[in-house]
Amino acid sequence: MNMKMKKIIPVFLLLLAFLPARGQKYDGIVEKSVAMVGNDIVMLSEIEAEAQMQRARGLSVDKSARCEILEEFLVAKLFLTQAKLDSLVVNEAQVSAMLDQRINEVLTTLGGEEKTEAYFGKPIYKLRQEWRAALSDQSLIQEMQRNVAQDIPKVTPRDVKKYVEDTPAEDLPMVSTKYRIRQIGIYPDKEAAELAVKEQLIGLRERVVNGERFATLARLYSQDPGSVAKGGELGMASRSIFWPAFSDAAMSLKVGQVSQIVETPDGYHIIQLIERDGDMFNARHILIKPKYTSTDRDRAFQKLDSIRNLIVVDSMAFFDAARSFSEERHSATNGGLMADEYTGSSYFEKDQLKPNDYNVLRNMQEGDISEPFESLDNEGRNGNTIYKILYLEKIIPAHVANFKEDYNTLLEEVNQKNAMAAVDKFIEEKQKTTYIVIDPMFQGCDFQRKGWIK
């Protein structure tokens, strides 16, 4: 799915991804159909299944929320009915991938297969069958909505200019301050620091083998903020949510056994298996990251000072200095130019920057080169220590989007509005021509879209 389409697909399409059982009964609820759209029926159990899933995610579900759930089903059924009429084909590979992802997420949330089966009142294989059917419907709905949204005329520069001219300034997109930055990064002496971490973990492992409690040592020494208070325990979860090296090591252990040192982008671990169930496991771990001394920092700062002097005093271009001296691999070959790893954009807003980077950058002007400072790179979940100097190449101040400087932003905005209008028009037309019946128990709902009750 492309970036533009992600924005126009409403919540109702995400709903089906987590649908549990069709026809599932709930205590105190008599199973019945509550709506019909074309030849497709919405069952009360489907409404309650989604309500149950929302509660499992910590959301409050009242009568109003159930009305919203039903309306999402009604809209989805309109698209599904048309998809079947148009003979659209399910993307089976995509459905299988989504099913595996959803199963892993639910198993992790609920704590394994046994608890999941108890929660939904049926075996995993049955849930897989039912969720695959729901995801197949979702695949058709998404394809149908893409077809509707893409059947709009191509937006021209003239259309964008007219949109700007006809739209009040307060309704135009606001473009945040953006920075174009180059960097030169130097890493501390990793070898010595990593050796110290490994020696510490070897010592901790020996203490566990000799009888000390792993959980106690994890509380004292682990640097994982998410699990340290629980004695390093991670909870029953799918192996897919961890780094492969971590999962492989944990899954190879016997219950109670402690692993050798495991390296991941987060640092170095030792792991103790608590429980394993299929592709799920629960384990404790102790995470320790390399620590660097003031000597490491001073050495790196001296090197960066020398590089900075080459640029400022000897007029060496920052671009050339970055290519020659920077150890930050992602930007070095581009002359130190920082780029977003997902979009490729070389402009960054404040929230996209590392806090230490922004704290230095906010006091700089265009053309300034910072003094050396300590920051983090983009490796692992939290990043590794790196020392930097920054060159602020360009600042684009916050402003209301304009045709000359922000054409792509405005083009996306116009495409988005046109696509949403096409979707709204489709729903309105299909409400008029599709057989729709809603049970009296839901006819008092204050639906967002009119036209459901005929």
C-alpha positions as CSV (number, residue, x, y, z in Angstrom):
1,M,0.0,0.0,0.0
2,N,1.4,3.4,-0.9
3,M,1.8,6.3,1.5
4,K,-1.2,8.2,0.1
5,M,-3.6,5.3,0.4
6,K,-2.6,4.7,4.0
7,K,-4.1,8.1,4.9
8,I,-7.5,7.6,3.2
9,I,-8.4,4.1,4.5
10,P,-10.6,4.7,7.5
11,V,-10.7,2.8,10.7
12,F,-13.3,0.3,9.5
13,L,-10.8,-1.4,7.2
14,L,-8.4,-2.0,10.2
15,L,-11.4,-3.4,12.1
16,L,-11.5,-6.7,10.2
17,A,-7.8,-7.4,10.9
18,F,-8.7,-8.3,14.5
19,L,-12.1,-9.8,14.0
20,P,-12.4,-13.0,16.1
21,A,-15.0,-15.6,15.6
22,R,-17.9,-15.3,13.3
23,G,-21.0,-16.8,15.0
24,Q,-19.3,-16.8,18.4
25,K,-21.7,-16.7,21.3
26,Y,-21.3,-14.6,24.3
27,D,-22.7,-15.1,27.8
28,G,-26.2,-13.5,28.1
29,I,-26.4,-12.7,24.3
30,V,-28.8,-14.4,21.9
31,E,-27.1,-14.8,18.6
32,K,-28.9,-13.0,15.8
33,S,-28.3,-10.9,12.7
34,V,-28.4,-7.2,13.3
35,A,-27.9,-5.9,9.8
36,M,-28.0,-6.9,6.1
37,V,-26.1,-5.2,3.4
38,G,-26.8,-6.7,0.0
39,N,-26.3,-10.4,0.5
40,D,-24.0,-10.0,3.5
41,I,-25.1,-10.2,7.1
42,V,-23.7,-8.6,10.2
43,M,-24.1,-10.8,13.2
44,L,-24.4,-9.6,16.8
45,S,-21.5,-11.8,17.6
46,E,-19.3,-9.9,15.2
47,I,-20.2,-6.6,17.0
48,E,-19.4,-8.2,20.3
49,A,-16.3,-9.9,19.1
50,E,-14.9,-6.5,18.0
51,A,-16.0,-5.0,21.3
52,Q,-14.2,-7.7,23.2
53,M,-11.1,-7.1,21.2
54,Q,-11.2,-3.4,21.9
55,R,-11.6,-4.1,25.6
56,A,-8.5,-6.5,25.3
57,R,-6.6,-3.4,24.0
58,G,-7.7,-1.4,27.0
59,L,-10.5,0.6,25.3
60,S,-13.9,1.4,26.9
61,V,-16.8,0.0,25.0
62,D,-20.3,1.4,25.6
63,K,-23.5,1.5,23.5
64,S,-22.2,4.5,21.4
65,A,-19.0,2.5,20.7
66,R,-21.1,-0.4,19.5
67,C,-23.0,1.9,17.1
68,E,-19.6,3.0,15.7
69,I,-18.5,-0.6,15.3
70,L,-21.8,-1.4,13.4
71,E,-21.4,1.6,11.1
72,E,-17.8,0.5,10.3
73,F,-19.2,-2.9,9.4
74,L,-21.9,-1.4,7.3
75,V,-19.5,0.7,5.3
76,A,-17.1,-2.3,4.9
77,K,-20.0,-4.4,3.6
78,L,-20.8,-1.8,0.9
79,F,-17.3,-2.1,-0.4
80,L,-17.3,-5.9,0.0
81,T,-20.6,-6.2,-2.0
82,Q,-19.2,-4.1,-4.8
83,A,-15.9,-6.0,-4.8
84,K,-17.7,-9.3,-5.3
85,L,-19.8,-7.8,-8.1
86,D,-16.6,-6.6,-9.8
87,S,-15.1,-10.1,-9.3
88,L,-12.0,-8.8,-7.5
89,V,-9.5,-11.4,-6.4
90,V,-8.1,-11.9,-2.9
91,N,-4.4,-11.5,-2.5
92,E,-3.7,-14.8,-0.7
93,A,0.0,-14.1,0.0
94,Q,-0.9,-10.8,1.7
95,V,-3.7,-12.4,3.7
96,S,-1.4,-15.2,4.9
97,A,1.2,-12.6,6.0
98,M,-1.4,-10.5,7.8
99,L,-2.9,-13.6,9.5
100,D,0.5,-14.6,10.9
101,Q,1.1,-11.1,12.1
102,R,-2.3,-10.8,13.8
103,I,-2.0,-14.2,15.4
104,N,1.4,-13.3,16.8
105,E,0.1,-10.0,18.2
106,V,-2.9,-11.6,19.9
107,L,-0.8,-14.5,21.3
108,T,1.6,-11.9,22.7
109,T,-1.1,-9.7,24.1
110,L,-3.0,-12.6,25.8
111,G,0.0,-14.7,26.8
112,G,0.1,-17.7,24.6
113,E,-2.1,-20.2,22.8
114,E,-3.8,-21.7,25.9
115,K,-4.8,-18.2,27.2
116,T,-5.9,-17.1,23.8
117,E,-8.1,-20.2,23.3
118,A,-9.6,-19.7,26.7
119,Y,-10.3,-16.0,26.0
120,F,-12.1,-16.7,22.7
121,G,-13.5,-20.1,23.7
122,K,-12.2,-22.0,20.7
123,P,-9.0,-23.6,19.5
124,I,-6.3,-21.7,17.6
125,Y,-6.9,-23.6,14.3
126,K,-10.6,-22.5,14.4
127,L,-9.6,-18.9,15.1
128,R,-7.2,-19.1,12.2
129,Q,-10.0,-20.2,9.8
130,E,-12.3,-17.4,11.0
131,W,-9.7,-14.7,11.0
132,R,-8.5,-15.8,7.5
133,A,-12.1,-15.3,6.2
134,A,-12.2,-11.9,7.8
135,L,-8.8,-10.9,6.4
136,S,-9.8,-12.1,2.9
137,D,-12.8,-9.8,3.1
138,Q,-10.5,-7.0,4.3
139,S,-8.3,-7.7,1.3
140,L,-11.2,-7.3,-1.1
141,I,-12.5,-4.2,0.7
142,Q,-9.1,-2.5,0.5
143,E,-8.7,-3.3,-3.2
144,M,-12.2,-1.9,-3.9
145,Q,-11.5,1.2,-2.0
146,R,-8.2,1.7,-3.8
147,N,-10.1,1.4,-7.1
148,V,-12.6,4.0,-6.0
149,A,-10.0,6.4,-4.8
150,Q,-7.8,6.0,-7.9
151,D,-10.6,6.6,-10.3
152,I,-10.2,10.4,-9.7
153,P,-8.8,12.7,-12.3
154,K,-5.0,13.3,-12.2
155,V,-4.3,16.5,-10.2
156,T,-2.4,19.2,-12.2
157,P,-0.3,22.1,-11.0
158,R,-3.2,24.3,-12.0
159,D,-5.5,22.3,-9.7
160,V,-3.1,22.8,-6.8
161,K,-2.7,26.5,-7.5
162,K,-6.5,26.9,-7.5
163,Y,-6.8,25.0,-4.3
164,V,-4.3,27.4,-2.6
165,E,-6.1,30.4,-4.0
166,D,-9.6,29.2,-3.0
167,T,-8.7,28.0,0.5
168,P,-8.4,30.3,3.5
169,A,-4.9,30.5,4.9
170,E,-6.0,29.0,8.2
171,D,-7.3,25.9,6.4
172,L,-4.1,25.3,4.4
173,P,-1.5,22.8,5.8
174,M,1.0,24.1,8.2
175,V,4.6,23.2,7.4
176,S,6.8,22.8,10.5
177,T,10.4,24.1,10.7
178,K,12.7,21.8,8.8
179,Y,16.5,21.4,8.9
180,R,18.9,20.1,6.4
181,I,22.0,18.8,8.3
182,R,25.3,17.2,7.6
183,Q,27.2,15.3,10.3
184,I,30.6,13.8,11.1
185,G,30.4,11.0,13.6
186,I,33.2,9.3,15.6
187,Y,32.5,6.2,17.7
188,P,34.3,5.5,21.0
189,D,36.6,2.6,21.4
190,K,34.0,-0.2,21.1
191,E,36.4,-3.1,21.4
192,A,37.5,-2.3,25.0
193,A,34.0,-1.4,26.1
194,E,32.5,-4.5,24.6
195,L,35.1,-6.7,26.2
196,A,34.2,-5.2,29.6
197,V,30.5,-5.9,29.1
198,K,31.2,-9.5,28.1
199,E,33.4,-10.1,31.1
200,Q,30.6,-8.7,33.3
201,L,28.0,-10.9,31.8
202,I,30.2,-14.0,32.0
203,G,30.5,-13.2,35.7
204,L,26.7,-12.8,36.1
205,R,26.1,-16.1,34.3
206,E,28.5,-17.9,36.6
207,R,26.7,-16.5,39.6
208,V,23.3,-17.9,38.3
209,V,24.9,-21.3,37.5
210,N,26.2,-21.3,41.1
211,G,22.8,-20.8,42.5
212,E,22.0,-17.1,42.6
213,R,18.5,-16.1,41.3
214,F,18.6,-14.7,37.8
215,A,15.7,-12.3,38.6
216,T,17.6,-10.7,41.4
217,L,20.6,-10.1,39.3
218,A,18.5,-8.7,36.5
219,R,17.0,-6.2,38.9
220,L,20.4,-5.1,40.0
221,Y,22.3,-5.0,36.6
222,S,20.0,-5.1,33.6
223,Q,19.7,-2.0,31.5
224,D,16.4,-2.9,29.9
225,P,13.9,-0.4,31.4
226,G,10.9,-2.4,30.2
227,S,11.8,-5.6,32.1
228,V,14.2,-4.7,34.9
229,A,11.5,-4.2,37.6
230,K,10.1,-7.6,36.7
231,G,13.4,-9.3,37.2
232,G,14.1,-9.3,33.5
233,E,11.0,-11.2,32.6
234,L,9.6,-10.4,29.2
235,G,6.2,-12.2,29.3
236,M,4.9,-14.8,26.9
237,A,5.4,-13.4,23.4
238,S,5.9,-14.5,19.8
239,R,9.5,-15.0,18.8
240,S,8.8,-12.7,15.8
241,I,8.8,-9.5,18.0
242,F,12.4,-10.0,19.1
243,W,15.7,-9.7,17.3
244,P,16.3,-13.0,15.5
245,A,19.6,-13.7,17.4
246,F,17.7,-13.2,20.7
247,S,14.8,-15.5,19.7
248,D,17.0,-18.2,18.3
249,A,19.1,-18.3,21.5
250,A,16.0,-18.3,23.7
251,M,14.2,-21.0,21.7
252,S,17.3,-23.3,21.8
253,L,17.3,-23.3,25.7
254,K,15.7,-25.8,28.0
255,V,13.5,-24.4,30.7
256,G,15.7,-22.8,33.4
257,Q,18.8,-23.0,31.3
258,V,20.9,-19.8,30.8
259,S,22.3,-18.8,27.5
260,Q,25.8,-17.8,26.5
261,I,26.2,-14.1,25.7
262,V,23.9,-13.0,22.8
263,E,24.6,-9.8,20.8
264,T,21.8,-7.8,19.3
265,P,21.6,-4.2,18.1
266,D,20.3,-3.3,21.6
267,G,23.5,-4.6,23.3
268,Y,24.6,-7.8,25.0
269,H,22.3,-10.3,26.8
270,I,22.2,-13.4,28.8
271,I,18.8,-15.2,28.7
272,Q,17.0,-17.7,30.9
273,L,14.1,-19.6,29.4
274,I,11.0,-19.7,31.6
275,E,8.5,-21.3,29.2
276,R,8.1,-22.3,25.6
277,D,4.9,-23.0,23.7
278,G,5.2,-23.5,19.9
279,D,6.7,-20.2,18.5
280,M,5.9,-18.4,21.8
281,F,8.3,-18.2,24.7
282,N,8.7,-16.4,28.0
283,A,12.2,-15.6,29.2
284,R,14.2,-13.4,31.5
285,H,17.2,-11.5,30.3
286,I,19.9,-9.2,31.5
287,L,20.8,-6.5,29.0
288,I,24.1,-4.6,29.4
289,K,25.3,-2.0,26.9
290,P,28.9,-0.9,26.4
291,K,29.9,1.9,28.7
292,Y,32.4,4.5,27.7
293,T,34.8,6.5,29.9
294,S,35.7,10.2,29.9
295,T,38.9,9.1,28.2
296,D,36.9,7.7,25.2
297,R,34.9,11.0,25.1
298,D,38.0,13.2,25.3
299,R,39.7,11.2,22.5
300,A,36.8,11.5,20.2
301,F,36.3,15.2,21.0
302,Q,39.9,15.9,20.2
303,K,39.6,14.2,16.8
304,L,36.4,16.0,16.0
305,D,38.0,19.4,17.1
306,S,40.9,18.7,14.7
307,I,38.4,17.9,11.8
308,R,36.4,21.0,12.6
309,N,39.6,23.1,12.4
310,L,40.4,21.6,9.1
311,I,37.0,22.8,7.9
312,V,37.0,26.3,9.5
313,V,40.7,27.3,9.3
314,D,41.9,25.4,6.3
315,S,38.7,25.7,4.3
316,M,38.2,22.0,3.8
317,A,34.6,21.4,2.6
318,F,32.4,19.7,5.2
319,F,31.3,17.3,2.5
320,D,34.9,16.2,1.9
321,A,35.7,15.9,5.6
322,A,32.7,13.8,6.2
323,R,33.6,11.4,3.4
324,S,37.2,11.2,4.7
325,F,36.7,11.0,8.5
326,S,33.1,10.2,9.5
327,E,32.5,6.7,10.9
328,E,28.6,7.1,10.7
329,R,28.1,4.7,7.7
330,H,24.7,5.9,6.6
331,S,25.7,9.5,5.9
332,A,29.5,9.4,5.3
333,T,29.3,8.5,1.6
334,N,26.8,11.4,1.0
335,G,29.2,13.9,2.5
336,G,27.6,13.6,5.9
337,L,24.1,14.5,4.7
338,M,21.5,13.1,7.1
339,A,18.5,11.5,5.4
340,D,15.3,9.9,6.8
341,E,15.8,6.1,6.5
342,Y,12.1,5.6,5.6
343,T,11.3,8.4,3.2
344,G,14.8,9.4,2.0
345,S,14.1,13.0,2.7
346,S,17.1,15.2,3.7
347,Y,14.9,17.6,5.7
348,F,14.0,16.9,9.3
349,E,11.4,18.3,11.7
350,K,12.2,18.7,15.4
351,D,10.4,15.5,16.4
352,Q,12.4,13.4,13.9
353,L,15.8,14.4,15.4
354,K,17.6,12.8,18.3
355,P,17.1,15.0,21.4
356,N,20.8,15.7,21.8
357,D,21.0,16.6,18.1
358,Y,18.1,19.1,18.4
359,N,19.4,20.6,21.6
360,V,22.6,21.6,19.7
361,L,20.9,22.5,16.5
362,R,18.3,24.9,18.0
363,N,21.0,27.4,18.9
364,M,22.7,27.3,15.5
365,Q,22.3,29.5,12.4
366,E,22.6,28.4,8.7
367,G,26.2,27.8,7.9
368,D,27.2,27.1,11.6
369,I,29.3,24.1,12.6
370,S,28.7,22.8,16.1
371,E,31.2,22.0,18.8
372,P,31.6,18.3,19.4
373,F,28.9,16.6,21.5
374,E,27.6,13.2,22.5
375,S,24.6,11.7,20.8
376,L,23.1,8.4,19.6
377,D,23.1,6.7,16.2
378,N,20.1,5.0,14.7
379,E,21.2,1.4,15.3
380,G,19.1,-0.8,17.5
381,R,16.0,0.3,19.4
382,N,17.6,3.0,21.4
383,G,20.8,3.7,19.4
384,N,24.5,3.5,20.2
385,T,26.8,6.2,21.6
386,I,28.4,8.3,19.0
387,Y,30.2,11.7,19.1
388,K,29.4,14.3,16.5
389,I,29.8,17.7,14.9
390,L,26.9,19.1,12.9
391,Y,26.8,21.5,10.0
392,L,23.4,23.3,9.6
393,E,23.1,23.6,5.9
394,K,19.6,25.1,5.6
395,I,16.6,26.1,7.8
396,I,13.1,26.3,6.4
397,P,11.1,28.2,9.0
398,A,7.6,27.1,10.0
399,H,5.0,28.5,7.6
400,V,1.7,28.1,5.9
401,A,2.2,25.8,2.9
402,N,2.6,27.8,-0.4
403,F,2.6,26.8,-4.0
404,K,6.3,27.7,-4.7
405,E,8.0,26.0,-1.7
406,D,5.6,23.2,-0.8
407,Y,4.1,22.0,-4.0
408,N,4.4,18.3,-3.1
409,T,2.8,18.8,0.3
410,L,-0.1,20.6,-1.3
411,L,-0.4,18.0,-4.1
412,E,-0.7,15.3,-1.5
413,E,-3.3,17.3,0.3
414,V,-5.4,17.8,-2.8
415,N,-5.1,14.1,-3.8
416,Q,-6.1,13.2,-0.3
417,K,-9.2,15.4,-0.3
418,N,-10.2,14.2,-3.8
419,A,-9.8,10.6,-2.8
420,M,-11.9,11.0,0.4
421,A,-14.5,12.8,-1.6
422,A,-14.6,9.9,-4.1
423,V,-15.0,7.4,-1.2
424,D,-17.7,9.5,0.4
425,K,-19.6,9.7,-2.9
426,F,-19.3,6.0,-3.4
427,I,-20.8,5.2,0.0
428,E,-23.6,7.7,-0.5
429,E,-24.5,6.3,-3.9
430,K,-24.3,2.6,-2.7
431,Q,-26.5,3.5,0.4
432,K,-29.3,4.4,-2.1
433,T,-29.0,1.4,-4.4
434,T,-28.1,-1.4,-2.0
435,Y,-30.6,-3.4,0.0
436,I,-29.9,-2.4,3.7
437,V,-31.8,-3.5,6.7
438,I,-30.8,-2.7,10.4
439,D,-32.3,-4.4,13.4
440,P,-34.5,-2.2,15.6
441,M,-32.0,-2.6,18.5
442,F,-29.5,-0.4,16.5
443,Q,-32.0,1.9,14.8
444,G,-31.5,4.4,17.7
445,C,-27.9,4.9,16.8
446,D,-26.6,8.3,15.9
447,F,-24.7,7.2,12.9
448,Q,-22.0,9.5,11.4
449,R,-23.4,8.9,7.9
450,K,-27.0,9.4,7.2
451,G,-28.8,7.0,4.9
452,W,-28.5,3.7,6.7
453,I,-32.1,3.7,8.1
454,K,-34.6,3.6,5.2
